[in-house]
Amino acid sequence: MKVLIDECLPRKVKAEANAEFVRTVPEVGWASIQNGARCV
């Protein structure tokens, strides 16, 4: 399972997630992107 943790959640949630692939929004470079914005 892949999990993407929203930037409004605490980072410690990542350690508690039971998944093989866990990333946070800032780790993938999507911090502060508004709804509807295109991510390329």
N, C-alpha and C positions, 0 to 999 in steps of 0.2 A: 504494500500500500504506500502511496505517496501522499504526503501531507504538506500543505503550505500554510504557515501560521501568519495570520494578519498582524500588521504592525501595532495594533491597539492592544494586543495580548502581551503579557510578560514573557520574557525570553525563557524563563524556567519551564514554561509549558513544553518547550522543545524536548527537554530531558525526560519529561513525563509521557510523551507521546509514544504509543506502542506501534511503531511503523518502521519499515526498513529505510525509508528515505524521507527525512524531515528537513525542511528549510524554512527560514523566515523571509518575509517580504524584503527587508533590507539586504539580506544575503544574496538575493537574486537581482538586486538593483531596481526594485520597483517601489521603493519608499516614496511616499508623498504623491503618487500618481493618482489623479482624480478619476472617478467613475466615468466611463465612456472614452477615456484617453486611449490612443492606440499605442500598444507596446510592440516594438519591433526588435 
